[in-house]
Amino acid sequence: MGGLGRAGTIASTLLIEAGDSAHDAVDRVRSARRGAVETQSQMEWLKKHAAKGSANVPAD
């Protein structure tokens, strides 16, 4: 299957920006699509993104 890593990374990024931790976001994506976020470098990028906070999300 192609695109599992990229699609899962994007989906996890959106969940992180909505307030999930990197771990929770990846778990949620993997519960819907087994094997998502395939590489360690993708996971590390998500952790760094989550550590920056969700400053890119506009306030209501």
C-alpha positions as CSV (number, residue, x, y, z in Angstrom):
1,M,0.0,0.0,0.0
2,G,1.3,3.4,-0.9
3,G,0.9,6.6,1.0
4,L,0.4,5.2,4.5
5,G,3.2,7.2,6.0
6,R,2.5,10.5,4.3
7,A,-1.3,10.3,4.7
8,G,-1.0,9.3,8.4
9,T,1.5,12.0,9.1
10,I,-0.8,14.6,7.7
11,A,-3.8,13.3,9.6
12,S,-1.8,13.2,12.8
13,T,-0.6,16.7,12.2
14,L,-4.2,17.9,12.0
15,L,-5.1,16.1,15.2
16,I,-2.1,17.7,16.9
17,E,-3.2,21.1,15.7
18,A,-6.6,20.4,17.2
19,G,-5.0,19.7,20.6
20,D,-3.9,16.0,20.7
21,S,-0.4,14.9,21.8
22,A,1.7,13.3,19.1
23,H,1.3,9.9,20.7
24,D,-2.5,10.2,21.0
25,A,-2.8,11.6,17.4
26,V,-0.8,8.6,16.0
27,D,-2.8,6.1,18.0
28,R,-6.0,7.6,16.7
29,V,-4.9,7.5,13.1
30,R,-3.5,4.0,13.5
31,S,-6.8,2.8,14.9
32,A,-8.4,3.8,11.6
33,R,-5.5,2.8,9.4
34,R,-3.1,0.2,10.5
35,G,0.5,1.0,9.7
36,A,0.0,4.8,9.4
37,V,3.1,6.9,10.2
38,E,5.6,4.4,9.0
39,T,9.0,5.8,9.8
40,Q,10.8,7.0,12.9
41,S,11.6,10.3,11.2
42,Q,7.9,10.9,10.7
43,M,7.2,10.2,14.4
44,E,10.1,12.5,15.4
45,W,8.7,15.3,13.2
46,L,5.3,14.9,14.8
47,K,6.8,15.1,18.3
48,K,8.6,18.3,17.4
49,H,5.5,19.7,15.8
50,A,3.5,18.9,18.9
51,A,6.1,20.5,21.2
52,K,5.7,23.8,19.3
53,G,2.1,23.9,20.4
54,S,-0.9,24.7,18.3
55,A,0.0,28.3,17.7
56,N,-1.1,28.0,14.1
57,V,-4.7,27.3,15.1
58,P,-6.8,30.5,15.1
59,A,-8.7,31.3,18.3
60,D,-12.4,31.1,18.3
